[in-house]
Amino acid sequence: MNNSDILFVVPTIMNRPLYEILNLENCASNFPESRFLFISNVEDENFSNYEPTLPNIEKHISGVQYSISEAINKAYSLSNGEKYFCFLQSDVYIPKESIKSIKSLCDDINFNVGVIGITKHSNYNRFHKKLGIYYGLNVHKVLWADGIMFFKMSMFDAVGLFDTGYFGDKESQDFCYRVHSLGFSNYYVESCMEINKWVHNSLTFSEKSKTDNPNFRKLVTESRDIFAKKWYEWEHKQTHLFV
């Protein structure tokens, strides 16, 4: 399979540098034809000292602390004709065959795919509909999923870039809701084959910032307030789509 049409972006604040670097290199080795943009929010000693061992890994600085949106938007600005975009969290390892299945689902016009993710969230029980097994994936329609966010690059033309008003939280959920509000469908998927399962070695939310935790928590609280004012009333009205 040729994966050169997929652009991977891996934002980082280098919370667990040894693990993140090893995970990045393992993922990038699975897709040697694809570019992996490893993007730090700000300069970091561990990030600066890291020298990629694979030619398809590129290091970049987005320039805004605690902003996943800035990192993702920078990756989009560095795209070079790729058809697909994959935001890959730095603590997720995903096999090649799993992305092959996800790509097939994304291309299936019957699903009208917006974003495909591999991690379900707190509102999963309210907003999910099990659809069945397709392309070796157990597929659920949801409002929001991440872990990865896999979608066609053309989605940026329809939806716009990630909202840089969020810091530390809610940016991926906001993007998914914008996608859904335009008539696309988002999906949470599980691999049906053990050999193709991914690993998400996640930290608790409070552990995600290694420095300046009080400021990080303040920004997260503000981001959640912004999101609530924008989306909670709309979100409540979507329940009928998942019965």
N, C-alpha and C positions, 0 to 999 in steps of 0.2 A: 504494500500500500504506500502511495506517495502522500506524505503529510506536509509537503511544502506549501500547501494552501492554507495552513493553520498558523496563526500568530499566537504564541503563548506569552502572557504577561504574569510575572510573579512579583507582586509588591512585597516589601519587607521593612520591618523596623529592627531586624537582626536581634530579636528577642532571644532566640536559641541559635546562635550563628553556626555552630558545628552541625547541628541537626539540619537546619535549613539548607546549608550549602550541600551537604551530602544528599539530601532529598532532591534538591534542584538538579544536581549532576546526574542522579539516577533517572529522573524524569526526562531530562534532555537527552540522555543516551538512548532512550526508547524512541525518540523522534529526531534522528540526526538530520533530516531534511528541513526541519522546522526551526524558526528563530525563537529563542527564549529570552525575553527581556526581563532581567532581574533589576528591579527598580527600588532603590532606597528613598525614603522620604527626604532625609537630610544626610549630610556626611556622617559617617560612622567608621570608627577605627577598624572594626572587623570587616566591614564592607570594603573599605579602601584596601585592606591588606589581602583580600581574596582575589586570586588570579584564576579565572576559569580554566579548567583543563580541557574543555570541549569548545570547538570553534563556533558552535551555534548558540552559545550563551553570550549575551551582551549586557554590560553593566551601565546603568543610568541613574541619575539623581533627579527626582521630581521637584525638590526644593521647598516643599511645604510639609511640616511635621504633622503626623497623625492623619494625613489625608490620603486615603486609598483612591479617592476620586482623581486627585492630581496625578497619581502614578498611572492609573488606567488611561486617563485622557492623554498623558504623554505617550503611552504605548500606541494609542491610536494615531497620534501625530507621526509616529515613526513607522507606521505600517507601510508595506511596499507591495500592494496589489494582492495580499492574501484574501481569500474568500471568507475565512472563518476566524473568529476571535475567541480565545479561551483565557479567561481570568482564572488563574490557578493559585489557590492559597498556598503559602509557603510550607504549610504543614500537611499537604495532601500529596500522596504518591498515587499515580494512576497508570495502569498498564496500557500498552499500545492498542490491544484488541478492544479495550473498553472505549477508547476514543473512536475507534472505527465504528463501533455500534452506535455511539452517541451521534456521530456524524451522519450515519444512515438515518437515524430518527429525525435529525434536524432537516434532512433533505426530503423527507416524506411530506408531500403537500397535503395529505389527509390530516396531518396534525397541526398545521398552521403554527409552526413552532416560533416562539419568541425566544425564551431562555431555557436551557437545560441545566439543571444542577444535580448534585449528588448528596446534599445535606438537607434534611428537613428541619423545620424550625418550630417555634412555640405555637404558631397559629396553624400548624399542619392538621390538627384534628378538626378544626373548623373549616378549613379550606383545602380539602383534597378529595379526589375521586380516582379510585383505582380503575385503570383502563385495560390492563392485561399485559401479556408478554409480547414484545416486539423487538426484533433484532437482538435477542438474548438479554433484553432489559425488562425488568418489571416496572411498568410506566404508570405514574400517578400524575394527574393534572393538579396543579397547585397554584397559589398566587405568587409564591416566592420560594426559591431554593438556591443554595450556592455551594460552597466547598470548591466547586468550579462553577463558572458561568460561561457556558458554551453557546454561541449564537453566530449568525451570519454577520459579517462586517457591515452589510447594508442596514442592519438594525440601527446603527448610529445615525444613518441618514433619516430614518423614520422617527427616532426617539430623541436624538441629540446625545450629547456627552453626559458623563456622570456628573451629578450635581456637586459642585465644590463647596457648597454651604454646609455639608456634613463633615464632622471630624470624629473618627474612631468608631462610628456606628451608623447604621441605617442607609448608607449610600447604595448598597446592593439591593436592599429591599425597595428603596425608592425607584431605582432603575427598573426592577421587575414590575412594579406597579404601573409605571409609565408605559411599559411594553404591553401589559395586560389591558390597560385602559384604551389602547389603540386597536384592540381587537385580536391581538395575538394570544397564544396560550403558552403558559410556562409549565415545565415538567420537572418533577423529582423522579430520578431513576435509580434502580438497584440492579446490580449485575446478577444474572441467574447462574453464572458459571464461576466457581470458586477461584479458578486460575486467573480470571479477569477482574476480580474484585479490587477495589481501591482501598487505600488506607488513609484515614483522616486522624492524625495524631494531634488533636486539638487541645489547647489550654482553656481553662476557664476564662471568662471575659476579664476578670480582675487581674489576671496574670499577663495580659497581652501587652501591657506597656512596661518596659523595664526601667524607665526613668520618668521623673516628673509626674508621678501618679495623681496627685491632687488636681493638677491642671488637665490631665487626660480625662479624669472623671468629670470635671466641670464641662469640658467640651462635649463629652458623650451625653451628659444630661441635656445640654442645650440642643444637640442634634436630635435627641429623642423628642424633645418638645416641638421642634420644627416639623418633624415627621408627623407627630400626632395631629397637629393643627392642619396639616396638608391632607392627610390620608385616612384618619380613623373613621370619619363619617362615610367616606367612599368605601372603605374596606367592609364596613358593616353591611353595605348593600350588595356585596358580592356573594353572600351566603347561598343564594338560590342557584348559583351555577355549579354547586358541589353536592347536590342532593340526588 
